[in-house]
Amino acid sequence: MIDNEQQQIGQASDRLAERIADPIIKGQRRLAVILNQRVNRYSKKRQQWLLMIFCGIAICGIITCLAVPFGRTAMQRQSFQPSHIGLPSDRPPKTNH
């Protein structure tokens, strides 16, 4: 009896997941068709050129994200103050008895 209930719950979950995923997948397919049509208008040389530009921008962004936090200015400019390392977040207020 429990297995039957679990199976029904599983089937209901699958139907819900399918209802949610179906429009997302259809939208992705439509977007892929549109992008393919746009890109296929260009010559192969132009496609390679666009790919190189995109990869160059992506590589520059990755290098920037990796280099900036570890740069000399970031190391010298530590303005953060650790508030409660090793202590509870909600400390009771100090009271004078």
N, C-alpha and C positions, 0 to 999 in steps of 0.2 A: 504494500500500500504506500509506503514511504517512497519507494523507488518510482512508483507511478506519479506521485505528486511532484517529485523532483524532476521527472522527465517532462511533465507538463509545464513546470516553471521554466525549465531549460528551453522548451519549444517557444514559450511566450517571450523569453528573453531574446531568442534568435530572431523571432518575427520583429520585435522592437528594434533590434540592431540593424536588421535589413531595411526597415523603414527609415531609419536615420541615415544609414550609409548610402542608400540608393540615390537620393538627390545629390549627395556629395560626389559620388563616383560619376554620375551623369554630367555634373558641372565640370569635373576634371577632364572628362573626355571631350566635352565641347570646347573647353579652353585649349586642350592639346590640338584639336583640329584647327582652331583659329590660328594658333601660333605656328603650326606646321604650314598652313597656307601662306602666312605672312613671310616666314623664313624661306619657303620654297620659291618665292618670287625673286629672291636674290640669286646671283650666280654663286658657284661653289667657292670662288676666290673671295667674294664678299662675305659669305658665310664664315669662312675661315678667319677673315679679318675681324669680324664681329666677335667670334669666339675668343680670339686672342685678346681683344680689348676687354671683354668681360672677365676673362681669366686674370688679366693684368690688374684690373680694378679689384677683383676679389683677393688676389695675393697681396696687394698694397694694403687693403683693409685688414687682412689677417696679421701682416707684419706690424701694422700700426697698433692693433689691439694687443699684440704680444709685447711690443717695445715700450709703449707709453707707461704702463703701470710699473715697469722695472727701470724706468729712466732715472737719471741722476736727480732731476728736480722732484720726482715723486718720492725718492728716498730721503731727500733733505726736508721735504715739506710735509712731515707727519703731524698734522694738526689734530688728529683725532685723539681723544682721551678715553682709554678703556674705562667704562663706568663701573662694572661690577664683575670682574673676572673671578670666578670661583665663589661668588656670593649670590644669594637668591635675588631674583629680579624685584620682588615686592618686599623690601625690608620694612619692618614696622618703624614708624617715626620714633625718634628719640624723645623720651619724656623724662623730666626730672621728678624724682619721687622725694 
